[in-house]
Amino acid sequence: MSNINLDTDFYETEDPIWNPALLTIPVPGIRRMVNLAATMDDVIHLSIGQPDLKPPEHVVQAAVDALQAGQTGYTMDAGLPELLEALAEYYGERYHRTLAPENIMITTGATEAIYLALTATSAPGREFIVPEPSFMLYAPLIRMNGGVVKTIPTRAENQHQLDPQEVIDAIDANTYAIVLNSPSNPTGTVYPRETVEAIVQEAAYRGVYVISDEVYDHLIYDGREYPSVLSCCSDLDHVMVVSSFSKTFSMAGMRIGWLMASQGAIKKLRRYHMFTTTVANTPCQWAGVAALRGDRTFIDDMLTEYQRRRDRLVDLVQQTPHLTGYRPDGAFYLFPSLPDGVNGGNVALKLLRETGVCTVAGETFGDSCANALRISYSTSLDQIEAAFERIIPWMEKQDW
Ligand SMILES: Cc1ncc(COP(=O)(O)O)c(C=O)c1O
C-alpha cells in the first residue's frame, strides 16, 4: 500500500460522491514527476512552468502599500477600475485598437479566465478545435461540460507550427470554438500573423469563437513582432483573449489575470465569475496597476536573459544523442523529440531516477507527442549546463 499514488487513487475511485466530470482531469504528469523528484537528492529541475526571476521591486511594493493602506476588501466584480483602465489603455496602445474597460474582466490568474471561457461555452455536442500538443488545462475543461475536443496534431519537424488550412478544414457545423495558445506551452512556438489572421477571419465568418491564451505574449525573442488575436480581428464579437501578469512580470503567485472580449460576453462572464471566485486578489490588482503604469524595463532585461538561455539550450539539445530540437521563438520551453516509438514518459522517469534531471513527458500535453520531452529554461544557465552534463552521457548510453 505504501507506494500507492494518491492522485491515481482519487481520480480512479468508484466512490459515487465525486462528480464523474472529475474523471476528465488526468493525473497531472508534472506533479507525478515533481513528487518523485521531491524524494530524491540533488535534482536539477528543467520542469518548471513559472518564471525564476524576481518581480520588479516597485510592483511588490505596490502590493505592500495597498495592504497597508487598507485595500483588503473586495473590488467590483469586473475588477479594480484602475486596473481595467490601465489594461484598456495598455492594449489599446499596443495593438492600435480601442478597448473599453467594459471589454475586460480581471480574474484569478489566466487559469480562472480559461476556466470561465471554456466551461461557460462547452456543452454536449459542441466541438472545440485544439492544436496538440497543448497546455493541459484546455481539453479536460471542455470535456468536463460535455464538449468534444478535436485535436490538430502539430509536428516537431515543422517547429510545431499550425497549418491554418488544416484548422479551417476541421471546422464543421458542430464547431463552437478554436483554442489557440501562442507562444505555446509546451513548444514555445509563435504563430505568424498569416496563421492567426487566416484562422480568426475564417472563424468570425463561420460564427466560431477563437479563445486565445496569450499568457506568454511578452516572451517573444529576436525582436519579433507579436501577432495577438487582438491585432488580427476586425471586432471582438468572436474572440476571447486571455492573459496575465504571471509570466510578464514574474508574478505567478500573485494570481492576477484577465479576459478580453465583447462587452456582451464580458457581462455574461462577470455573472459566472461572481459565482466562481467573486473577485481577484485586491492588493495584487494594485500591484498590476503599478506593473503597467510604472517602469517596464524589467521586461527587456527578462527577454535578454531568457533569450540567452534559449540559445544555449538549443545548442545543447543539438549536441544530445537521440534528441531532435528546433529553435522556438517564444515562452521558455523547448519540446524536443525522441526517436519515433520511444515513450517520453518512460524516458523522463528513467532520466530522473538515473541522473536526477527532472523534465516533463510529452504525453502530458497530448497523445500525439508521446515521444517528446518538455524542457523548461526558466532556470539559471548554470543549472541548464549542469543538467546537460548529465543528460548527454546518459543519452549516449541508450540504445533505442
Ligand atoms: C499556456 C498557459 N496558460 C495559462 C497558464 C496559467 O497562468 P496563470 O498563472 O496566469 O494562471 C499557464 C501557466 O503555466 C500557461 O503555461
The ligand as a MOL file (V3000), in Angstrom:
LIG
                    3D

  0  0  0     0  0            999 V3000
M  V30 BEGIN CTAB
M  V30 COUNTS 16 16 0 0 0
M  V30 BEGIN ATOM
M  V30 1 C -0.2770 28.3890 -21.5760 0
M  V30 2 C -0.5850 28.7570 -20.1780 0
M  V30 3 N -1.7680 29.3330 -19.8980 0
M  V30 4 C -2.1010 29.6830 -18.6480 0
M  V30 5 C -1.2390 29.4770 -17.6010 0
M  V30 6 C -1.6700 29.8850 -16.2220 0
M  V30 7 O -1.3560 31.2290 -15.9970 0
M  V30 8 P -1.7640 31.9620 -14.6420 0
M  V30 9 O -0.5940 31.8160 -13.7040 0
M  V30 10 O -1.9390 33.3830 -15.0440 0
M  V30 11 O -2.9870 31.3470 -14.1240 0
M  V30 12 C -0.0030 28.8780 -17.8270 0
M  V30 13 C 0.9030 28.6010 -16.7080 0
M  V30 14 O 1.8620 27.8990 -16.7990 0
M  V30 15 C 0.3320 28.5100 -19.1530 0
M  V30 16 O 1.5070 27.9350 -19.4270 0
M  V30 END ATOM
M  V30 BEGIN BOND
M  V30 1 1 1 2
M  V30 2 1 2 3
M  V30 3 2 2 15
M  V30 4 2 3 4
M  V30 5 1 4 5
M  V30 6 1 5 6
M  V30 7 2 5 12
M  V30 8 1 6 7
M  V30 9 1 7 8
M  V30 10 2 8 9
M  V30 11 1 8 10
M  V30 12 1 8 11
M  V30 13 1 12 13
M  V30 14 1 12 15
M  V30 15 2 13 14
M  V30 16 1 15 16
M  V30 END BOND
M  V30 END CTAB
M  END
